[in-house]
Amino acid sequence: MSFQQGLNPTARLLILSILILFLALGLIYAWATPVFEASDELWHYPGF
């Protein structure tokens, strides 16, 4: 595959789907987390 051909439609759709899912999950997390209150689950993990 040369650089001039670009991606085939299936690969393009897969990449676009992953990007949209990533952005949607990020927006949901940002909406659900109160302002200035990030997750502190790391500190609840045994050993820390």
N, CA, C and O of each residue as an XYZ file, in Angstrom:
192
protein
N       0.847     -1.175      0.000
C       0.000      0.000      0.000
C       0.894      1.241      0.000
O       1.762      1.393      0.860
N       0.679      2.092     -0.941
C       1.452      3.329     -0.986
C       0.749      4.402     -0.168
O      -0.424      4.266      0.181
N       1.473      5.458      0.129
C       0.910      6.530      0.936
C      -0.157      7.310      0.182
O      -1.008      7.950      0.801
N      -0.124      7.267     -1.122
C      -1.074      8.029     -1.911
C      -2.449      7.373     -1.954
O      -3.446      8.057     -2.185
N      -2.524      6.069     -1.737
C      -3.805      5.383     -1.806
C      -4.674      5.666     -0.587
O      -5.897      5.724     -0.711
N      -4.090      5.839      0.556
C      -4.858      6.047      1.770
C      -5.366      4.738      2.333
O      -4.914      3.663      1.938
N      -6.301      4.830      3.251
C      -6.839      3.642      3.901
C      -8.064      3.136      3.143
O      -8.776      3.900      2.492
N      -8.286      1.828      3.247
C      -9.502      1.303      2.628
C     -10.706      1.697      3.478
O     -10.532      2.068      4.639
N     -11.905      1.628      2.943
C     -13.095      2.088      3.678
C     -13.334      1.349      5.000
O     -13.801      1.956      5.964
N     -13.023      0.062      5.060
C     -13.229     -0.690      6.298
C     -12.306     -0.183      7.395
O     -12.753      0.020      8.524
N     -11.042      0.023      7.093
C     -10.092      0.530      8.080
C     -10.464      1.941      8.509
O     -10.358      2.287      9.685
N     -10.893      2.742      7.568
C     -11.299      4.119      7.877
C     -12.505      4.126      8.820
O     -12.564      4.926      9.754
N     -13.467      3.228      8.570
C     -14.649      3.135      9.420
C     -14.277      2.651     10.815
O     -14.816      3.145     11.806
N     -13.366      1.694     10.901
C     -12.928      1.177     12.200
C     -12.237      2.268     13.015
O     -12.534      2.437     14.197
N     -11.337      2.994     12.407
C     -10.630      4.074     13.103
C     -11.608      5.165     13.540
O     -11.508      5.677     14.655
N     -12.533      5.514     12.684
C     -13.522      6.532     13.024
C     -14.417      6.063     14.165
O     -14.749      6.851     15.050
N     -14.812      4.795     14.157
C     -15.651      4.244     15.224
C     -14.928      4.264     16.560
O     -15.517      4.625     17.579
N     -13.660      3.882     16.566
C     -12.872      3.902     17.805
C     -12.718      5.329     18.314
O     -12.832      5.571     19.515
N     -12.463      6.264     17.427
C     -12.316      7.666     17.824
C     -13.612      8.211     18.412
O     -13.586      8.899     19.433
N     -14.736      7.916     17.785
C     -16.024      8.397     18.286
C     -16.335      7.772     19.646
O     -16.825      8.458     20.543
N     -16.056      6.480     19.807
C     -16.286      5.814     21.092
C     -15.405      6.424     22.180
O     -15.871      6.663     23.294
N     -14.138      6.674     21.864
C     -13.211      7.282     22.822
C     -13.704      8.664     23.251
O     -13.712      8.981     24.440
N     -14.109      9.475     22.295
C     -14.597     10.814     22.615
C     -15.894     10.757     23.419
O     -16.080     11.542     24.349
N     -16.792      9.833     23.068
C     -18.057      9.702     23.793
C     -17.808      9.289     25.243
O     -18.409      9.850     26.160
N     -16.930      8.315     25.454
C     -16.626      7.891     26.822
C     -15.967      9.017     27.619
O     -16.253      9.192     28.803
N     -15.092      9.772     26.975
C     -14.460     10.914     27.643
C     -15.470     11.974     28.039
O     -15.388     12.532     29.133
N     -16.419     12.255     27.162
C     -17.444     13.248     27.478
C     -18.365     12.763     28.593
O     -18.759     13.543     29.459
N     -18.706     11.484     28.571
C     -19.547     10.932     29.640
C     -18.816     11.015     30.973
O     -19.412     11.397     31.981
N     -17.541     10.666     30.992
C     -16.755     10.744     32.233
C     -16.667     12.193     32.715
O     -16.819     12.464     33.906
N     -16.424     13.118     31.793
C     -16.318     14.529     32.174
C     -17.649     15.048     32.705
O     -17.669     15.874     33.618
N     -18.743     14.583     32.153
C     -20.062     15.024     32.604
C     -20.396     14.420     33.967
O     -21.000     15.087     34.807
N     -20.007     13.158     34.193
C     -20.380     12.446     35.417
C     -19.495     12.807     36.608
O     -19.925     12.671     37.753
N     -18.274     13.261     36.361
C     -17.358     13.596     37.448
C     -17.571     15.054     37.860
O     -17.498     15.955     37.024
N     -17.834     15.284     39.143
C     -18.012     16.674     39.584
C     -16.735     17.501     39.340
O     -15.625     16.969     39.315
N     -16.925     18.777     39.166
C     -15.809     19.675     38.900
C     -14.818     19.615     40.065
O     -15.221     19.636     41.228
N     -13.547     19.543     39.756
C     -12.440     19.493     40.713
C     -12.447     18.242     41.596
O     -11.787     18.222     42.634
N     -13.181     17.203     41.201
C     -13.202     15.966     41.971
C     -12.897     14.783     41.054
O     -13.807     14.064     40.640
N     -11.658     14.589     40.747
C     -11.253     13.469     39.902
C     -11.333     12.169     40.694
O     -11.442     12.181     41.921
N     -11.278     11.071     39.992
C     -11.362      9.763     40.625
C     -10.176      9.546     41.568
O      -9.046      9.923     41.256
N     -10.448      8.935     42.726
C      -9.379      8.619     43.677
C      -9.283      7.112     43.896
O      -8.802      6.662     44.935
N      -9.738      6.341     42.925
C      -9.730      4.890     43.063
C      -8.313      4.335     43.209
O      -8.135      3.284     43.825
N      -7.325      4.996     42.672
C      -5.953      4.532     42.796
C      -5.548      4.411     44.252
O      -4.815      3.487     44.604
N      -5.998      5.303     45.099
C      -5.606      5.301     46.512
C      -6.368      4.254     47.327
O      -5.995      3.970     48.465
N      -7.427      3.678     46.761
C      -8.158      2.610     47.431
C      -7.595      1.238     47.091
O      -7.996      0.241     47.691
N      -6.686      1.175     46.150
C      -6.120     -0.100     45.718
C      -5.153     -0.608     46.792
O      -4.329      0.162     47.287
N      -5.240     -1.892     47.161
C      -4.348     -2.425     48.215
C      -2.873     -2.248     47.856
O      -2.460     -2.520     46.728
N      -2.119     -1.807     48.788
C      -0.695     -1.653     48.594
C      -0.240     -0.221     48.439
O       0.960      0.050     48.394
N      -1.185      0.701     48.357
C      -0.804      2.104     48.240
C      -1.067      2.843     49.511
O      -0.805      4.043     49.593
